[in-house]
């Protein structure tokens, strides 16, 4: 399981010109699922995202998590995170999970983050989405359960 996590002051996602998720002060998470992922990966990544200390405290140091600031997560499924561009000019997506499995793991991730006490807004799985964001910092991290 792979995630690109961005600290944001605002983020939203539109599907068919309708907003399906909108947050202020929180994390935008692009989540990719591979066919080898397990519930253990879901739990690890949800815990990591919920508790990453990447928000500034009163001293300006990154010491607070999204949970501690009362922020939200905007979770976007993104199979292209498993695109392999090492050969040729067209990405190979063989490592990306099949849609049914990927959607199941994506939903489990979102529920597990919610269980951590962090509200979650989402895009729509397997739909064309337009994502808008104001990256705060900028702070962008890549998390991978394989590493």
C-alpha positions in Angstrom: 0.0 0.0 0.0 1.3 3.4 -1.0 0.2 6.9 0.0 1.2 10.4 -1.0 0.3 12.6 2.0 0.1 16.3 1.7 -0.5 18.8 4.6 -3.2 21.2 3.3 -5.1 24.2 4.4 -7.9 23.3 2.0 -8.6 20.4 -0.4 -11.6 19.3 -2.3 -12.6 16.7 -4.9 -15.3 17.0 -7.6 -16.8 14.2 -9.6 -19.1 15.1 -12.5 -19.0 18.7 -11.4 -20.3 17.8 -7.9 -18.1 18.1 -4.8 -17.9 14.8 -3.0 -15.2 15.7 -0.4 -14.1 19.1 1.0 -11.8 19.7 4.0 -10.0 22.5 5.7 -6.7 22.1 7.7 -5.8 18.5 7.3 -4.3 15.8 5.1 -4.9 15.0 1.5 -4.1 11.3 1.0 -3.7 9.8 -2.4 -3.9 6.0 -1.8 -2.6 3.2 -4.0 -3.3 -0.5 -3.4 -1.3 -3.4 -4.7 -2.6 -7.0 -5.0 -0.3 -8.1 -2.1 -1.7 -5.7 0.5 -3.3 -7.1 3.7 -5.3 -5.9 6.6 -2.0 -5.4 8.4 -1.0 -2.9 5.7 -4.3 -1.0 6.1 -3.9 -0.8 9.9 -0.3 0.3 9.7 -0.9 3.0 7.1 -4.1 4.3 8.7 -2.3 4.5 12.1 0.7 6.3 10.4 -1.5 8.8 8.6 -3.6 9.6 11.7 -0.6 10.1 14.0 2.1 11.6 11.7 3.4 14.6 13.6 3.6 17.1 10.7 1.6 20.0 12.0 3.2 22.9 13.8 2.9 23.4 17.5 3.0 26.8 19.3 6.8 26.8 18.9 6.6 26.3 15.1 7.9 22.7 15.3 6.3 19.8 13.5 4.9 18.0 16.7 1.2 17.6 16.1 -0.9 15.1 14.2 -4.0 15.7 12.2 -5.9 14.1 15.1 -4.4 16.5 17.6 -5.2 19.6 15.5 -8.8 18.4 15.0 -8.2 18.2 11.2 -9.7 15.9 8.6 -8.4 13.6 5.9 -9.5 13.8 2.2 -8.8 10.3 0.9 -8.5 9.8 -2.9 -8.0 6.3 -4.4 -5.2 6.5 -7.0 -4.1 3.3 -8.8 -1.5 5.3 -10.7 0.8 5.3 -7.6 1.7 1.8 -8.7 2.6 2.9 -12.3 6.0 1.5 -13.2 7.8 3.9 -15.6 11.2 2.2 -15.7 10.8 0.8 -19.2 9.3 2.4 -22.3 7.2 5.5 -22.3 3.8 4.2 -21.1 3.4 3.3 -17.4 2.9 -0.4 -16.5 0.1 -0.8 -13.9 0.6 -4.6 -13.3 1.4 -3.9 -9.6 -1.9 -2.1 -9.0 -4.6 -4.2 -7.4 -7.7 -5.3 -9.3 -10.7 -2.9 -8.8 -12.8 -5.0 -6.4 -9.8 -5.8 -4.1 -8.5 -2.2 -4.3 -11.9 -0.7 -3.5 -12.3 -3.0 -0.5 -8.9 -2.1 0.9 -9.5 1.6 0.2 -12.8 1.5 2.1 -11.0 -0.4 5.0 -8.3 2.3 5.1 -10.9 5.0 5.3 -12.9 3.2 8.1 -9.7 2.6 10.0 -8.7 6.2 9.9 -12.2 7.1 11.1 -11.8 4.6 14.0 -8.6 6.6 14.9 -10.9 9.6 15.6 -10.1 11.5 12.3 -13.0 12.5 10.1 -12.6 11.3 6.5 -14.0 12.8 3.3 -13.6 10.9 0.0 -13.6 10.9 -3.7 -15.5 8.3 -5.7 -13.7 5.0 -6.5 -13.0 4.4 -10.2 -14.4 7.8 -11.3 -12.7 10.6 -13.0 -12.0 13.2 -10.3 -10.7 16.8 -10.2 -8.8 17.4 -7.0 -8.0 20.9 -5.8 -5.6 21.7 -2.9 -3.6 24.4 -1.1 -0.5 22.6 0.1 0.6 23.9 3.4 4.4 24.3 3.7 4.6 22.6 1.3 4.7 19.4 3.2 4.4 16.2 1.1 5.4 12.7 2.2 5.4 9.3 0.5 4.5 6.3 2.7 4.9 2.8 1.5 4.1 -0.3 3.6 6.7 -2.3 1.6 9.6 -0.1 2.8 
